[in-house]
Amino acid sequence: MATAAINESSPRTSASTKLGWALSGMAILFLGTDAGAKILVPAMMAAYTPPQLQIPTDAGFYRLLGTILAVSTTLFAIPRTAFLGAVLLTGYLGGAVATHLSAGSPLLSNTLFGVYLGAAVWGGLWLRDSRVRALLPLRG
């Protein structure tokens, strides 16, 4: 028990936590902006969505996507519910990857962008939360 308290106050943990929050913050900022755009200006989002993605252009559809993304991102931003938010964001981003893959979007830029965001979400959470590090330890 005393070891855990010492580890939590060590400079490494502090640096890890700061880096984790920075990484999480970038993901939260991007995902929050995307959610807000889908909710507030769905017609613009629909107009700029490539037709090969075969996503409905209905404003209600974009608002629903935006709401799902906003709730998931909010849960991720709150430390107490961050793990649940990360799981929900993983599902959301997995759908984005599948959509781009089925549409034949460029692999490294468009298709794998959801994977990059997912790595930022989980990497940031791993760095900022010792419970996640205990659940998913890296082995050297």
N, C-alpha and C positions, 0 to 999 in steps of 0.2 A: 504494500500500500504506500509506504514512504517513497519507494522507487518511482511510482507513478507521479507523485507530487513533484519530485525532483525533475523528472523528465518533462513535465508540463511547463516548468519555469525555466528550462534551459534555453540558451540563446538559439540553438538549432530549432527548437520547437517554435520559438517566437518568429524566426525568419521563415520557417515553413508555413506558419499560420498567415503571416503577411503575404507571402507569395501565393498561398492558396486563396486568400481573399481577393488578391489582385486578379488572378486567373478567373475566379468565380465572378468577380465584378465585371470583367470584360464580357463573359458569356451572358450574364444577367442584363447588361446594357444592350447587347445585340439582340437577344431574344425578347427583351421588353420592348425595344423599338419596333421589332417585327410584329409583335402582338398588337401594339398600339396602332400601327399602320393598318393592320388587318381589321381592327375594330372601328377605327375612325374614318378611314378612307378606303373602304373595300373596293369601290369602283376603280380607283387608281391601281390597287393591287391586282385586280382582275385584268386591267388593260395591259399591264406589264408582265403578265404570266405567259410564258411561251405556250402556244396552242398544243404543241406535241406532248405537254404534260397531261393533257386531257382532264384538267381540273375545271369543275363548273364555274361559270363566270357570275353566278348569283351572289349578290352582296351578302345575303344571309349566310351563305356557305363560308365566306371569308370571315364574317363576324364570329361564327361558331369556331372556326380554326383559331382565330385570334383570342377568343375567350379561353379555349382549352390551353393555348400556349401561355396566356397571361396567368391563369391559375397555377399551372405547373411551374412557371418561372417564379411566381410569388412564393410558392411553397419551398422552392429551392433556395430562395434568398433568405428565408427565415431559418436560423440555425436549428431550431427545435424540429422543423419539418423538412429540412434540407435533403435527407435521404429519400423520403417519399417523392419530393420534387425531382430529384435526380432520376429516380426510376420512371416517373411519368414523362420527363423530358427525353429519356432514352427511347421510350415508345414513340413519342412524337417525331423525334429525329429519325428513327428507323423507318417510319412511314415516308418521310421526305426522301431518304436514300432509295427506298424501293420505288417511289414515284419517278425519280430521276433516272434510275437504272432501267426501268421499263420503257422510258421515253427515249433512251439512247443519248442522254445528256453527256457532255464531256466528263470523263471519269475523275480526273484529279481536281478539277475546279468545282463543278456543280454536284456531281453524284456523291463524292466523298466529303463534301462540305459538312453534312450532318454528322459524319464520323469525327471530323475535326472538332466540331462544337461539342459533341458527346465526350470526347477526350478532355476538352477544357472543363466541362461540367464535372466529370468524375475525378480528373486530376486535381482540380481546385478543391473539391470536397475532400479528397484523400489528404491533401496537404493541410487543410484547415481543421480537420476533425480527427482526433486520435482514435475515436471509436471506429471510424471507417478504416483507418490504418490497421487497427487490431483485427477487423473483420477481413480485410484484404491485404495481408502483409506481402511486401516484396521480398523475394528470396534472392540472396546474392550468390 
